[in-house]
Amino acid sequence: MMTGETFLSVAVQAAMGMLLVGMVMVLFRLAKGPGAADRVIAMDLLSVLVVAFLVVLSIHTRKTSYMDVAIAYACIAFLGTIALVRFIHRASVQKQLRQKQKTPARPLPDHSGEKNHD
Amino acid sequence: MTIFIEFIVSFFLVLGAFFALAGSIGSYRLPDFFSRLHGPTKSTTLGVGSMAVASAIYFSFQSGRISLHEVLITLFLFITAPISAHFLAKAALHQRLHQKKEGTEKIS
């Protein structure tokens, strides 16, 4: 005999299981991904899956406070993704500039008084 | 709470979980970087949106008043996912052009 309540709990558990399988897939991609950009995509996708899991968890425990956790987590994950992408982009731009100038890898600029700006 | 609402909430939950799972499998299986960027991002965003709809229906009928947290989550994700995907595509495009000029193979 299946009432609505048990139907909803079965659906919640099925959704949680599917989300966990998806997280495992994304973690495989995160470990395997050939480039840095693939790993950034995997981390972005993982954060979206965690937000979805928090939404399902709020239905499961019937507390709306998990929604606030999900909003805060989405904000922080977006900022982290943007920071990583800026890092990759800036590294690529500097590598291209270095290759264009046909100079070897410049050491890190030390601001110890001497002028080595080119 | 009627059983009809439970069915609707369960339908949206399983639909969203299905889309999220499809996006994750696509992220694992797709061969190219740009297809991995294109497909799973949109599919997973749709999955989260569907789950947020399910949660909004559930809490609206449970507490008797309209709950707007889920709408906020959906709005935020629908705004930020294209932004991050655009930045990622720009960075990867720059990297790939650079590497193709360098003579090595693709980054995917």
Backbone of each chain as ProteinMPNN parsed JSONL, in Angstrom:
{"seq_chain_A": "MMTGETFLSVAVQAAMGMLLVGMVMVLFRLAKGPGAADRVIAMDLLSVLVVAFLVVLSIHTRKTSYMDVAIAYACIAFLGTIALVRFIHRASVQKQLRQKQKTPARPLPDHSGEKNHD", "coords_chain_A": {"N_chain_A": [[0.862, -1.204, 0.0], [0.694, 2.054, -0.998], [0.976, 5.188, 0.048], [0.738, 8.81, -0.433], [2.751, 10.021, 0.97], [4.814, 8.145, 1.385], [5.387, 7.759, -1.266], [6.467, 10.22, -2.011], [8.743, 10.203, -0.383], [10.131, 8.074, -1.448], [10.631, 9.12, -3.977], [12.279, 11.252, -3.269], [14.471, 9.893, -2.227], [15.299, 8.525, -4.496], [16.022, 10.659, -6.129], [18.142, 11.685, -4.628], [19.936, 9.544, -4.821], [20.439, 9.506, -7.591], [21.639, 11.986, -7.886], [23.932, 11.592, -6.375], [25.248, 9.621, -7.84], [25.748, 11.133, -10.108], [27.494, 13.022, -9.011], [29.682, 11.377, -8.481], [30.431, 10.688, -11.08], [31.207, 13.239, -12.01], [33.339, 13.663, -10.321], [35.086, 11.708, -11.237], [35.652, 12.816, -13.727], [36.87, 15.108, -12.835], [39.19, 14.072, -11.723], [40.35, 13.02, -13.966], [40.432, 14.798, -16.078], [42.058, 16.32, -18.852], [43.08, 18.921, -19.115], [43.498, 22.098, -17.389], [41.21, 23.596, -17.629], [39.186, 21.756, -18.002], [39.018, 20.666, -15.48], [38.154, 22.852, -14.061], [35.606, 23.173, -15.141], [34.5, 20.783, -14.191], [34.513, 21.27, -11.451], [32.762, 23.41, -11.272], [30.422, 22.203, -12.159], [30.137, 20.329, -10.157], [29.592, 21.967, -7.972], [27.102, 22.961, -8.717], [25.659, 20.598, -8.629], [25.808, 20.079, -5.917], [24.277, 22.172, -4.92], [21.793, 21.41, -5.943], [21.506, 19.058, -4.486], [21.279, 20.09, -1.931], [18.83, 21.369, -2.151], [17.126, 19.167, -2.485], [17.593, 17.985, -0.051], [16.446, 19.831, 1.643], [13.768, 19.401, 1.107], [13.597, 16.822, 2.054], [14.142, 16.974, 4.808], [12.333, 18.872, 5.518], [12.906, 21.51, 6.155], [13.289, 24.902, 5.654], [15.629, 26.223, 5.91], [17.813, 25.129, 4.687], [17.7, 26.145, 2.191], [18.774, 28.715, 2.319], [21.398, 28.057, 2.854], [21.973, 26.86, 0.408], [21.776, 29.053, -1.321], [23.886, 30.696, -0.405], [26.012, 28.96, -0.866], [25.899, 28.756, -3.647], [26.579, 31.364, -4.402], [29.259, 31.56, -3.429], [30.472, 29.505, -4.842], [30.222, 30.423, -7.439], [31.876, 32.672, -7.367], [34.337, 31.436, -6.861], [34.657, 29.886, -9.194], [34.845, 31.907, -11.126], [37.186, 33.145, -10.276], [39.089, 31.091, -10.673], [38.904, 30.787, -13.439], [39.758, 33.265, -14.338], [42.355, 33.111, -13.487], [43.409, 31.007, -15.084], [43.079, 32.15, -17.609], [44.674, 34.427, -17.462], [47.188, 33.293, -17.08], [47.502, 31.994, -19.527], [47.521, 34.165, -21.276], [49.842, 35.488, -20.473], [51.717, 33.57, -21.083], [51.526, 33.491, -23.831], [52.364, 36.056, -24.477], [54.995, 35.943, -23.626], [55.973, 34.054, -25.385], [55.691, 35.416, -27.734], [57.507, 37.422, -27.525], [59.826, 36.052, -27.684], [61.5, 35.492, -25.578], [63.121, 33.944, -22.794], [61.569, 32.342, -19.955], [60.461, 34.715, -17.803], [61.644, 35.624, -14.628], [59.883, 35.894, -11.494], [58.625, 39.132, -10.814], [60.556, 41.108, -8.758], [60.192, 43.619, -6.492], [62.46, 45.2, -5.612], [63.688, 47.612, -5.793], [65.28, 47.84, -8.109], [65.019, 48.647, -11.613], [63.487, 46.773, -13.828], [61.682, 46.851, -15.853], [60.328, 46.23, -19.039]], "CA_chain_A": [[0.0, 0.0, 0.0], [1.584, 3.196, -1.145], [0.332, 6.493, 0.171], [1.494, 9.878, -1.059], [3.946, 10.36, 1.757], [5.889, 7.226, 1.044], [5.752, 8.003, -2.666], [7.375, 11.371, -2.035], [10.039, 9.844, 0.207], [10.84, 7.242, -2.439], [11.134, 10.021, -5.021], [13.401, 12.017, -2.709], [15.651, 9.028, -2.138], [15.776, 8.265, -5.859], [16.714, 11.866, -6.599], [19.427, 11.755, -3.935], [20.829, 8.537, -5.401], [20.88, 9.935, -8.919], [22.577, 13.103, -7.728], [25.209, 11.075, -5.885], [25.925, 8.98, -8.981], [26.257, 12.222, -10.934], [28.669, 13.601, -8.361], [30.803, 10.462, -8.675], [30.863, 10.878, -12.469], [31.925, 14.508, -12.11], [34.629, 13.503, -9.64], [35.971, 10.996, -12.169], [36.127, 13.781, -14.717], [37.781, 16.017, -12.133], [40.489, 13.42, -11.578], [40.883, 12.559, -15.241], [40.452, 15.844, -17.08], [43.427, 16.533, -19.33], [43.554, 20.279, -18.929], [43.005, 22.783, -16.2], [39.862, 24.095, -17.885], [38.26, 20.64, -17.752], [38.834, 20.526, -14.031], [37.321, 23.969, -13.608], [34.231, 22.801, -15.503], [34.044, 19.734, -13.28], [34.23, 21.853, -10.132], [31.538, 24.204, -11.41], [29.315, 21.25, -12.233], [30.002, 19.725, -8.82], [28.917, 22.923, -7.093], [25.68, 22.988, -9.097], [25.053, 19.371, -8.106], [25.672, 20.218, -4.458], [23.116, 23.035, -4.704], [20.613, 20.568, -6.168], [21.394, 18.128, -3.365], [20.77, 20.844, -0.777], [17.395, 21.584, -2.365], [16.448, 17.896, -2.177], [17.715, 17.774, 1.396], [15.455, 20.681, 2.316], [12.469, 18.715, 1.021], [13.658, 15.611, 2.86], [14.06, 17.297, 6.233], [11.252, 19.855, 5.659], [13.391, 22.76, 6.746], [13.626, 25.837, 4.573], [16.916, 26.89, 6.153], [18.804, 24.625, 3.735], [17.65, 27.007, 1.008], [19.738, 29.802, 2.522], [22.709, 27.434, 2.649], [22.158, 26.655, -1.027], [22.028, 30.36, -1.949], [25.242, 31.122, -0.052], [26.963, 28.086, -1.55], [25.919, 29.109, -5.07], [27.351, 32.612, -4.526], [30.688, 31.312, -3.211], [30.966, 28.668, -5.934], [30.362, 31.273, -8.627], [33.077, 33.5, -7.207], [35.494, 30.568, -7.024], [34.806, 29.54, -10.609], [35.325, 33.085, -11.851], [38.586, 33.37, -9.918], [39.925, 30.089, -11.343], [38.929, 31.055, -14.874], [40.63, 34.422, -14.54], [43.728, 32.621, -13.303], [43.803, 30.27, -16.291], [43.137, 33.068, -18.74], [45.831, 35.307, -17.316], [48.385, 32.479, -17.32], [47.608, 31.767, -20.967], [47.903, 35.426, -21.923], [51.249, 35.77, -20.189], [52.529, 32.607, -21.831], [51.547, 33.914, -25.224], [53.211, 37.245, -24.576], [56.372, 35.509, -23.501], [56.361, 33.373, -26.613], [55.765, 36.4, -28.802], [58.737, 38.191, -27.374], [60.938, 35.119, -27.863], [62.403, 35.56, -24.438], [62.867, 32.846, -21.858], [60.605, 32.607, -18.888], [60.938, 35.775, -16.921], [61.383, 35.3, -13.222], [58.851, 36.704, -10.857], [59.14, 40.48, -10.591], [60.809, 41.495, -7.376], [60.211, 45.082, -6.391], [63.502, 45.496, -4.632], [64.371, 48.851, -6.094], [65.843, 47.931, -9.453], [64.029, 48.817, -12.666], [63.644, 45.826, -14.914], [60.505, 46.849, -16.737], [60.735, 46.302, -20.431]], "C_chain_A": [[0.883, 1.233, 0.0], [0.786, 4.487, -1.038], [1.217, 7.556, -0.455], [2.786, 10.176, -0.336], [5.105, 9.426, 1.432], [6.334, 7.385, -0.403], [6.747, 9.148, -2.764], [8.732, 11.013, -1.447], [10.838, 8.953, -0.73], [11.416, 8.111, -3.542], [12.33, 10.818, -4.532], [14.645, 11.157, -2.646], [16.197, 8.683, -3.517], [16.537, 9.463, -6.402], [18.073, 12.001, -5.934], [20.422, 10.756, -4.519], [21.341, 8.94, -6.759], [21.881, 11.078, -8.82], [23.938, 12.603, -7.234], [25.976, 10.372, -6.999], [26.508, 10.048, -9.911], [27.488, 12.871, -10.34], [29.889, 12.697, -8.534], [31.352, 10.57, -10.093], [31.694, 12.146, -12.621], [33.28, 14.417, -11.406], [35.614, 12.701, -10.485], [36.522, 11.949, -13.208], [37.126, 14.75, -14.079], [39.161, 15.393, -11.953], [41.145, 13.169, -12.921], [41.205, 13.689, -16.204], [41.823, 16.274, -17.548], [43.946, 17.94, -19.058], [43.044, 20.887, -17.644], [41.575, 23.253, -16.396], [38.816, 22.999, -17.668], [37.984, 20.482, -16.265], [37.999, 21.672, -13.477], [35.859, 23.724, -13.946], [33.681, 21.777, -14.534], [33.719, 20.311, -11.91], [32.972, 22.706, -10.161], [30.309, 23.304, -11.403], [29.06, 20.596, -10.876], [29.287, 20.678, -7.86], [27.434, 23.028, -7.426], [24.961, 21.752, -8.566], [24.877, 19.444, -6.595], [24.488, 21.134, -4.123], [21.817, 22.242, -4.905], [20.403, 19.605, -5.006], [20.872, 18.835, -2.117], [19.276, 21.117, -0.923], [16.607, 20.314, -2.032], [16.487, 17.619, -0.677], [16.726, 18.642, 2.165], [14.063, 20.085, 2.213], [12.449, 17.515, 1.963], [13.491, 15.922, 4.346], [12.975, 18.324, 6.554], [11.699, 21.106, 6.418], [13.801, 23.685, 5.606], [14.979, 26.494, 4.784], [18.01, 26.34, 5.251], [18.805, 25.438, 2.457], [18.651, 28.144, 1.121], [21.167, 29.28, 2.358], [22.993, 27.271, 1.162], [22.463, 27.979, -1.734], [23.452, 30.819, -1.667], [26.279, 30.272, -0.772], [27.05, 28.413, -3.029], [26.731, 30.377, -5.299], [28.844, 32.325, -4.442], [31.262, 30.469, -4.348], [31.129, 29.475, -7.209], [31.619, 32.127, -8.539], [34.349, 32.666, -7.395], [35.738, 30.189, -8.464], [35.364, 30.715, -11.404], [36.794, 33.344, -11.541], [39.503, 32.373, -10.623], [40.026, 30.355, -12.837], [39.815, 32.251, -15.184], [42.098, 34.014, -14.42], [44.236, 31.899, -14.543], [44.012, 31.218, -17.469], [44.386, 33.945, -18.663], [47.133, 34.544, -17.538], [48.59, 32.236, -18.804], [48.07, 33.021, -21.692], [49.375, 35.724, -21.695], [52.168, 34.813, -20.934], [52.645, 33.015, -23.296], [52.427, 35.139, -25.415], [54.688, 36.872, -24.528], [56.859, 34.839, -24.783], [56.5, 34.352, -27.759], [57.059, 37.195, -28.718], [59.991, 37.364, -27.552], [61.979, 35.223, -26.752], [62.142, 34.373, -23.546], [61.967, 33.294, -20.724], [61.177, 33.616, -17.912], [60.697, 35.367, -15.475], [60.344, 36.228, -12.635], [59.41, 38.088, -10.561], [59.328, 40.758, -9.114], [60.969, 43.005, -7.326], [61.228, 45.493, -5.333], [64.31, 46.707, -5.058], [64.872, 48.949, -7.52], [64.719, 48.012, -10.48], [64.312, 47.808, -13.771], [62.377, 45.747, -15.77], [60.961, 46.98, -18.169], [59.729, 47.043, -21.264]], "O_chain_A": [[1.712, 1.423, 0.889], [0.013, 4.829, -1.934], [2.306, 7.26, -0.948], [3.79, 10.539, -0.949], [6.235, 9.869, 1.229], [7.501, 7.175, -0.732], [7.736, 9.07, -3.492], [9.762, 11.464, -1.948], [12.063, 9.054, -0.806], [12.538, 7.888, -3.997], [13.284, 11.04, -5.278], [15.743, 11.613, -2.966], [17.409, 8.561, -3.697], [17.569, 9.309, -7.055], [19.049, 12.383, -6.58], [21.599, 11.071, -4.694], [22.518, 8.754, -7.069], [22.851, 11.133, -9.575], [24.976, 13.131, -7.631], [27.196, 10.502, -7.101], [27.611, 9.895, -10.434], [28.419, 13.23, -11.06], [31.003, 13.188, -8.715], [32.565, 10.549, -10.304], [32.742, 12.143, -13.266], [34.254, 15.027, -11.849], [36.817, 12.962, -10.467], [37.708, 11.907, -13.536], [38.101, 15.157, -14.71], [40.177, 16.085, -12.019], [42.371, 13.111, -13.009], [42.109, 13.583, -17.032], [42.684, 16.569, -16.719], [45.135, 18.121, -18.797], [42.266, 20.278, -16.909], [40.804, 23.306, -15.438], [37.705, 23.27, -17.211], [36.86, 20.2, -15.851], [37.228, 21.487, -12.536], [34.973, 24.026, -13.147], [32.534, 21.878, -14.099], [32.753, 19.889, -11.274], [32.205, 22.728, -9.198], [29.306, 23.587, -10.748], [27.916, 20.344, -10.498], [28.477, 20.25, -7.038], [26.602, 23.168, -6.53], [23.818, 21.827, -8.114], [23.899, 18.925, -6.056], [23.778, 20.894, -3.147], [20.866, 22.386, -4.137], [19.271, 19.361, -4.589], [20.115, 18.255, -1.34], [18.539, 21.099, 0.063], [15.562, 20.372, -1.384], [15.534, 17.085, -0.108], [16.226, 18.239, 3.215], [13.255, 20.242, 3.129], [11.431, 17.219, 2.59], [12.78, 15.211, 5.057], [12.722, 18.616, 7.723], [10.95, 21.671, 7.216], [14.557, 23.302, 4.714], [15.437, 27.249, 3.926], [19.032, 26.997, 5.057], [19.787, 25.433, 1.715], [19.303, 28.502, 0.14], [22.031, 29.96, 1.804], [24.111, 27.511, 0.706], [23.302, 28.027, -2.634], [24.151, 31.277, -2.572], [27.298, 30.785, -1.235], [28.13, 28.36, -3.616], [27.484, 30.469, -6.269], [29.614, 32.789, -5.283], [32.397, 30.684, -4.773], [32.064, 29.246, -7.978], [32.341, 32.284, -9.524], [35.315, 33.122, -8.007], [36.881, 30.168, -8.921], [36.244, 30.544, -12.248], [37.563, 33.717, -12.427], [40.567, 32.747, -11.115], [41.085, 30.176, -13.438], [40.54, 32.25, -16.179], [42.96, 34.504, -15.15], [45.352, 32.143, -15.0], [44.982, 31.105, -18.218], [45.063, 34.175, -19.664], [48.077, 35.081, -18.117], [49.72, 32.268, -19.29], [48.898, 32.96, -22.601], [50.075, 36.16, -22.608], [53.259, 35.191, -21.364], [53.704, 32.901, -23.914], [53.152, 35.243, -26.405], [55.511, 37.402, -25.274], [57.998, 35.029, -25.209], [57.323, 34.157, -28.654], [57.628, 37.587, -29.737], [61.097, 37.903, -27.57], [63.178, 35.061, -26.979], [61.031, 33.841, -23.544], [61.657, 34.476, -20.572], [62.218, 33.404, -17.291], [59.643, 34.821, -15.149], [59.983, 37.238, -13.24], [60.547, 38.211, -10.105], [58.392, 40.658, -8.321], [61.788, 43.583, -8.041], [60.88, 46.06, -4.297], [65.489, 46.818, -4.721], [64.89, 50.039, -8.09], [63.615, 47.516, -10.255], [65.253, 47.966, -14.55], [62.055, 44.701, -16.333], [61.871, 47.75, -18.477], [59.918, 47.197, -22.47]]}, "seq_chain_B": "MTIFIEFIVSFFLVLGAFFALAGSIGSYRLPDFFSRLHGPTKSTTLGVGSMAVASAIYFSFQSGRISLHEVLITLFLFITAPISAHFLAKAALHQRLHQKKEGTEKIS", "coords_chain_B": {"N_chain_B": [[-1.975, 17.994, 3.061], [-2.529, 17.206, -0.209], [-2.617, 14.197, -2.205], [-2.155, 14.632, -4.774], [-0.51, 16.847, -5.004], [1.787, 15.764, -3.944], [2.449, 13.936, -5.93], [3.034, 15.663, -8.049], [5.231, 17.069, -7.021], [7.027, 14.952, -6.708], [7.324, 14.177, -9.346], [8.602, 16.416, -10.5], [10.929, 16.422, -9.008], [12.182, 13.96, -9.693], [12.468, 14.393, -12.382], [14.247, 16.578, -12.424], [16.449, 15.377, -11.173], [17.031, 13.47, -13.049], [17.839, 15.053, -15.223], [20.103, 16.254, -14.126], [21.68, 14.012, -13.693], [22.002, 13.158, -16.329], [23.483, 15.277, -17.329], [25.822, 14.961, -15.826], [26.741, 12.465, -16.65], [27.192, 13.107, -19.289], [29.237, 14.94, -18.921], [31.197, 13.199, -18.165], [31.457, 11.49, -20.347], [31.636, 12.825, -22.824], [33.664, 13.714, -25.66], [35.116, 16.044, -26.321], [36.477, 19.225, -25.336], [34.875, 21.522, -25.653], [32.35, 20.528, -26.168], [31.941, 19.283, -23.756], [31.8, 21.554, -22.25], [29.533, 22.758, -23.261], [27.238, 21.018, -23.232], [26.733, 19.672, -20.561], [26.591, 21.84, -18.775], [24.267, 23.33, -19.318], [22.305, 21.357, -19.125], [22.505, 20.542, -16.448], [21.886, 22.895, -15.155], [19.225, 23.178, -15.897], [18.24, 20.943, -14.549], [18.598, 21.691, -11.848], [16.884, 23.871, -11.818], [14.408, 22.609, -12.222], [14.253, 21.065, -9.913], [14.121, 23.119, -8.06], [11.65, 24.188, -8.682], [10.052, 22.052, -7.876], [10.597, 22.094, -5.122], [9.604, 24.619, -4.469], [6.858, 24.303, -4.955], [6.295, 22.339, -3.055], [6.945, 23.542, -0.522], [5.301, 25.745, -0.645], [2.756, 24.631, -0.535], [2.948, 23.372, 1.86], [3.457, 25.222, 3.909], [1.53, 27.061, 3.431], [1.857, 29.636, 2.496], [3.376, 31.537, -0.159], [6.577, 30.51, -1.036], [9.717, 31.94, -1.6], [12.404, 31.411, -1.765], [13.398, 29.441, -3.456], [12.895, 30.431, -5.945], [14.712, 32.459, -5.926], [17.134, 31.032, -5.849], [16.962, 29.707, -8.318], [16.914, 31.881, -10.086], [19.401, 33.03, -9.545], [21.164, 30.961, -10.308], [20.499, 30.723, -12.984], [21.373, 33.113, -13.914], [24.126, 33.15, -13.306], [25.293, 30.859, -14.423], [25.534, 31.015, -17.351], [27.375, 33.126, -17.398], [29.74, 32.177, -16.167], [30.228, 30.047, -17.885], [30.686, 31.385, -20.25], [33.032, 32.82, -19.662], [34.736, 30.663, -19.256], [34.736, 29.507, -21.802], [35.939, 31.525, -23.229], [38.494, 31.648, -22.069], [39.414, 29.059, -22.668], [39.341, 29.083, -25.404], [41.25, 30.977, -25.997], [43.486, 29.674, -24.946], [43.576, 27.402, -26.552], [43.95, 28.447, -29.136], [46.409, 29.573, -28.784], [47.907, 27.268, -28.229], [47.604, 25.906, -30.583], [48.97, 27.48, -32.345], [51.417, 27.134, -31.342], [52.07, 24.547, -31.997], [51.679, 22.133, -30.78], [49.374, 19.484, -29.877], [45.762, 19.535, -29.427], [44.029, 20.815, -26.529], [42.062, 19.273, -25.557]], "CA_chain_B": [[-1.432, 18.023, 1.709], [-3.17, 16.174, -1.014], [-1.696, 13.251, -2.849], [-1.872, 15.172, -6.106], [0.672, 17.702, -4.857], [2.932, 14.877, -3.757], [2.83, 13.387, -7.234], [3.667, 16.72, -8.851], [6.555, 17.324, -6.455], [7.884, 13.809, -7.022], [7.629, 14.217, -10.786], [9.618, 17.438, -10.774], [12.185, 15.989, -8.376], [12.829, 12.908, -10.48], [12.86, 15.009, -13.655], [15.466, 17.349, -12.204], [17.555, 14.459, -10.904], [17.384, 12.844, -14.329], [18.612, 15.994, -16.034], [21.414, 16.417, -13.503], [22.451, 12.792, -13.955], [22.378, 13.163, -17.748], [24.582, 16.232, -17.482], [27.05, 14.42, -15.247], [27.231, 11.408, -17.546], [27.748, 13.803, -20.442], [30.53, 15.503, -18.539], [32.205, 12.144, -18.118], [31.588, 10.724, -21.572], [31.818, 13.583, -24.059], [35.087, 13.629, -25.993], [35.793, 17.3, -26.585], [36.338, 20.197, -24.257], [33.774, 22.47, -25.844], [31.095, 19.799, -25.963], [31.799, 19.13, -22.305], [31.379, 22.837, -21.695], [28.215, 23.163, -23.743], [26.125, 20.171, -22.862], [26.398, 19.431, -19.15], [26.279, 23.056, -18.026], [22.861, 23.683, -19.503], [21.458, 20.282, -18.616], [22.499, 20.547, -14.984], [21.147, 24.079, -14.722], [17.805, 22.845, -16.019], [17.909, 20.024, -13.471], [18.451, 22.447, -10.601], [15.66, 24.662, -11.931], [13.256, 21.732, -12.019], [14.196, 20.735, -8.482], [13.667, 24.3, -7.334], [10.202, 24.264, -8.885], [9.464, 21.047, -6.993], [10.692, 22.556, -3.74], [8.7, 25.755, -4.303], [5.495, 23.767, -4.84], [6.172, 21.613, -1.793], [6.903, 24.427, 0.64], [4.14, 26.625, -0.741], [1.564, 23.926, -0.065], [3.124, 22.92, 3.235], [3.351, 26.319, 4.869], [0.342, 27.852, 3.156], [2.171, 30.884, 1.8], [4.301, 31.321, -1.268], [7.986, 30.608, -0.63], [10.443, 32.541, -2.72], [13.826, 31.096, -1.74], [13.749, 28.62, -4.608], [12.927, 31.326, -7.106], [15.987, 33.178, -5.826], [18.195, 30.102, -6.273], [16.852, 29.492, -9.76], [17.308, 33.113, -10.76], [20.845, 33.199, -9.407], [21.877, 29.986, -11.13], [20.27, 31.002, -14.406], [22.18, 34.272, -14.298], [25.568, 32.963, -13.19], [25.834, 29.752, -15.22], [26.067, 31.474, -18.631], [28.537, 34.0, -17.227], [30.939, 31.364, -15.946], [30.489, 29.262, -19.099], [31.266, 32.306, -21.24], [34.426, 33.081, -19.3], [35.492, 29.435, -19.492], [34.912, 29.332, -23.243], [36.904, 32.519, -23.684], [39.821, 31.224, -21.625], [39.822, 27.854, -23.388], [39.578, 29.468, -26.793], [42.56, 31.625, -26.009], [44.498, 28.659, -24.703], [43.685, 26.493, -27.688], [44.568, 29.179, -30.23], [47.816, 29.682, -28.438], [48.598, 25.997, -28.364], [47.637, 25.484, -31.969], [50.054, 28.229, -32.968], [52.674, 26.6, -30.834], [52.382, 23.348, -32.744], [51.304, 20.916, -30.077], [48.009, 19.102, -30.165], [44.715, 20.278, -28.746], [44.018, 20.624, -25.085], [40.992, 18.376, -25.126]], "C_chain_B": [[-2.007, 16.871, 0.895], [-2.127, 15.31, -1.713], [-1.31, 13.746, -4.231], [-0.618, 16.049, -6.084], [1.929, 16.852, -4.687], [3.405, 14.299, -5.084], [3.546, 14.432, -8.084], [5.083, 16.989, -8.358], [7.518, 16.184, -6.795], [8.281, 13.804, -8.49], [8.733, 15.226, -11.079], [10.964, 17.058, -10.162], [12.91, 14.974, -9.237], [13.266, 13.454, -11.837], [14.162, 15.793, -13.499], [16.659, 16.465, -11.938], [17.999, 13.767, -12.177], [18.225, 13.777, -15.184], [20.008, 16.19, -15.451], [22.294, 15.194, -13.754], [22.89, 12.736, -15.406], [23.533, 14.131, -17.998], [25.886, 15.688, -16.943], [27.633, 13.314, -16.119], [27.826, 12.022, -18.804], [29.092, 14.417, -20.126], [31.607, 14.435, -18.476], [32.479, 11.57, -19.498], [31.974, 11.539, -22.798], [33.302, 13.751, -24.373], [35.817, 14.956, -26.0], [35.604, 18.255, -25.416], [35.114, 21.062, -24.436], [32.416, 21.792, -25.774], [30.864, 19.525, -24.484], [31.384, 20.434, -21.645], [29.929, 23.126, -22.044], [27.092, 22.337, -23.139], [25.81, 20.124, -21.375], [26.051, 20.68, -18.364], [24.797, 23.379, -18.115], [21.932, 22.633, -18.927], [21.378, 20.303, -17.094], [21.768, 21.773, -14.445], [19.643, 23.85, -14.817], [17.369, 21.889, -14.921], [17.71, 20.74, -12.148], [17.192, 23.305, -10.639], [14.413, 23.827, -11.695], [13.114, 21.334, -10.554], [13.731, 21.925, -7.656], [12.173, 24.509, -7.504], [9.49, 23.275, -7.964], [9.468, 21.517, -5.539], [9.759, 23.734, -3.475], [7.266, 25.289, -4.145], [5.294, 23.114, -3.48], [6.043, 22.559, -0.608], [5.763, 25.42, 0.57], [2.893, 25.93, -0.224], [1.714, 23.422, 1.355], [2.899, 24.056, 4.224], [2.164, 27.226, 4.582], [0.61, 29.203, 2.529], [3.284, 30.624, 0.789], [5.73, 31.513, -0.778], [8.819, 31.006, -1.832], [11.939, 32.245, -2.705], [14.251, 30.362, -3.009], [13.803, 29.452, -5.866], [14.234, 32.105, -7.128], [17.145, 32.29, -6.287], [18.172, 29.921, -7.78], [17.319, 30.705, -10.54], [18.824, 33.279, -10.718], [21.608, 32.224, -10.297], [21.689, 30.272, -12.613], [21.019, 32.247, -14.85], [23.655, 33.895, -14.335], [26.11, 31.836, -14.059], [26.285, 30.189, -16.614], [27.29, 32.363, -18.494], [29.803, 33.17, -17.062], [31.266, 30.525, -17.182], [31.117, 30.141, -20.175], [32.729, 32.591, -20.932], [35.289, 31.851, -19.56], [35.756, 29.231, -20.974], [35.949, 30.313, -23.768], [38.323, 32.105, -23.306], [40.304, 30.02, -22.422], [40.102, 28.159, -24.847], [40.94, 30.125, -26.931], [43.674, 30.609, -25.862], [44.696, 27.764, -25.924], [44.321, 27.184, -28.884], [46.072, 29.286, -30.005], [48.538, 28.356, -28.669], [48.63, 25.512, -29.795], [48.742, 26.219, -32.72], [51.407, 27.68, -32.534], [53.056, 25.311, -31.537], [52.058, 22.06, -32.018], [49.847, 20.597, -30.376], [47.05, 19.825, -29.232], [44.705, 19.945, -27.258], [42.97, 19.627, -24.656], [41.541, 16.977, -24.933]], "O_chain_B": [[-1.955, 15.71, 1.301], [-0.946, 15.646, -1.795], [-0.289, 13.348, -4.791], [0.211, 16.011, -6.993], [2.993, 17.178, -5.215], [4.605, 14.186, -5.333], [4.535, 14.133, -8.753], [6.016, 17.12, -9.15], [8.679, 16.421, -7.129], [9.414, 13.476, -8.842], [9.679, 14.932, -11.811], [12.014, 17.341, -10.737], [14.109, 15.105, -9.487], [14.292, 13.045, -12.381], [15.065, 15.689, -14.329], [17.761, 16.745, -12.41], [19.186, 13.505, -12.372], [19.205, 13.353, -15.797], [20.985, 16.282, -16.194], [23.495, 15.319, -13.995], [24.01, 12.32, -15.702], [24.442, 13.843, -18.777], [26.945, 15.919, -17.526], [28.847, 13.226, -16.309], [28.829, 11.538, -19.328], [29.992, 14.417, -20.966], [32.784, 14.715, -18.703], [33.614, 11.199, -19.796], [32.58, 11.0, -23.724], [34.113, 13.912, -23.461], [37.013, 15.002, -25.715], [34.683, 18.104, -24.614], [34.385, 21.314, -23.476], [31.434, 22.412, -25.366], [29.726, 19.534, -24.014], [30.705, 20.434, -20.618], [29.183, 23.67, -21.23], [26.122, 22.876, -22.605], [24.711, 20.504, -20.972], [25.3, 20.608, -17.391], [24.152, 23.667, -17.106], [20.91, 22.954, -18.321], [20.307, 20.104, -16.521], [21.109, 21.705, -13.407], [18.882, 24.266, -13.943], [16.254, 22.001, -14.41], [16.772, 20.442, -11.409], [16.508, 23.457, -9.627], [13.47, 24.278, -11.046], [12.007, 21.273, -10.019], [13.026, 21.755, -6.661], [11.499, 24.958, -6.576], [8.472, 23.598, -7.353], [8.482, 21.361, -4.819], [9.187, 23.843, -2.391], [6.532, 25.808, -3.305], [4.264, 23.303, -2.832], [5.143, 22.405, 0.218], [5.295, 25.897, 1.604], [2.065, 26.548, 0.445], [0.721, 23.079, 1.998], [2.237, 23.881, 5.247], [1.824, 28.075, 5.406], [-0.325, 29.86, 2.071], [4.019, 29.64, 0.872], [6.061, 32.538, -0.182], [8.65, 30.48, -2.932], [12.675, 32.768, -3.541], [15.318, 30.623, -3.565], [14.634, 29.224, -6.745], [14.795, 32.379, -8.189], [18.025, 32.738, -7.023], [19.209, 29.972, -8.442], [18.032, 30.577, -11.535], [19.451, 33.623, -11.72], [22.574, 32.601, -10.959], [22.611, 30.086, -13.408], [21.275, 32.42, -16.042], [24.367, 34.264, -15.269], [27.292, 31.856, -14.404], [27.358, 29.761, -17.041], [28.155, 32.363, -19.37], [30.812, 33.416, -17.724], [32.436, 30.313, -17.498], [31.983, 29.688, -20.924], [33.568, 32.604, -21.833], [36.424, 31.965, -20.023], [36.853, 28.835, -21.368], [36.743, 29.976, -24.646], [39.243, 32.199, -24.119], [41.47, 29.96, -22.811], [40.993, 27.566, -25.454], [41.683, 29.855, -27.875], [44.683, 30.671, -26.565], [45.82, 27.415, -26.284], [45.142, 26.584, -29.579], [46.878, 29.11, -30.918], [49.634, 28.321, -29.228], [49.549, 24.799, -30.197], [49.374, 25.66, -33.616], [52.397, 27.756, -33.261], [54.242, 25.005, -31.663], [52.16, 20.985, -32.609], [49.167, 21.365, -31.057], [47.454, 20.61, -28.374], [45.28, 18.955, -26.804], [42.979, 19.175, -23.511], [40.797, 16.066, -24.569]]}, "name": "protein", "num_of_chains": 2, "seq": "MMTGETFLSVAVQAAMGMLLVGMVMVLFRLAKGPGAADRVIAMDLLSVLVVAFLVVLSIHTRKTSYMDVAIAYACIAFLGTIALVRFIHRASVQKQLRQKQKTPARPLPDHSGEKNHDMTIFIEFIVSFFLVLGAFFALAGSIGSYRLPDFFSRLHGPTKSTTLGVGSMAVASAIYFSFQSGRISLHEVLITLFLFITAPISAHFLAKAALHQRLHQKKEGTEKIS"}
